[in-house]
Amino acid sequence: SSPVDGLIANITSRKAVVGVMGLGYVGLPLASTFHRAGFNTIGFDTNEEVIASLQAGKSYLEHLPKSEELFQGLADSERFSATNDMSRLAEVDALLICVPTPLGSNFDPDLRYVEESGRRVAENFRAGQLVVLESTTYPGTTRECLLPIIEGAPASPVLGRDVFLAFSPEREDPGNKQHQMASIPKLVGGL
């Protein structure tokens, strides 16, 4: 079977492993949403304090409803792990990149975290992975910035055959207790 057939089968059967890179106010609720939907989920972050807090079940995002309960539930689950070991990117079937894109002095997004995420994916790539950029950025970032980095992986993946790439704008609304992530429509654009 082809990589795309395997990916679709794993997603449909909930056997897919979902990775979320960047466990801040966008990434952690997203990881929690996939975990609640029944997927094995790996959270990636370079901040060791974030990883330690998640492993201990201690909240660092107080704006989330029932944050202590959410953090403890993830820490206690066998289907969730938090790590800064980027070699584990090879384990995921779908990776959602939710890293910061702070504005620079000219009010353009600083893409260094997106670029670094792309390099980490390229270093740990395996055929059949879906990579979705969720970070706030300008149109074209996925194609112009992320795609060349991933296509430059040692395995020379071919878009649409070996790797699947998309953009989906973040949909977190911090502090909104009425509409949580699972109830907000999701837009995804694939390359």
Summary of the structure (lengths in Angstrom):
residues: 191
radius of gyration: 16.0
end to end distance: 21.7
largest distance: 48.7
contacts: 585
relative contact order: 0.16
helix: 37%
strand: 17%
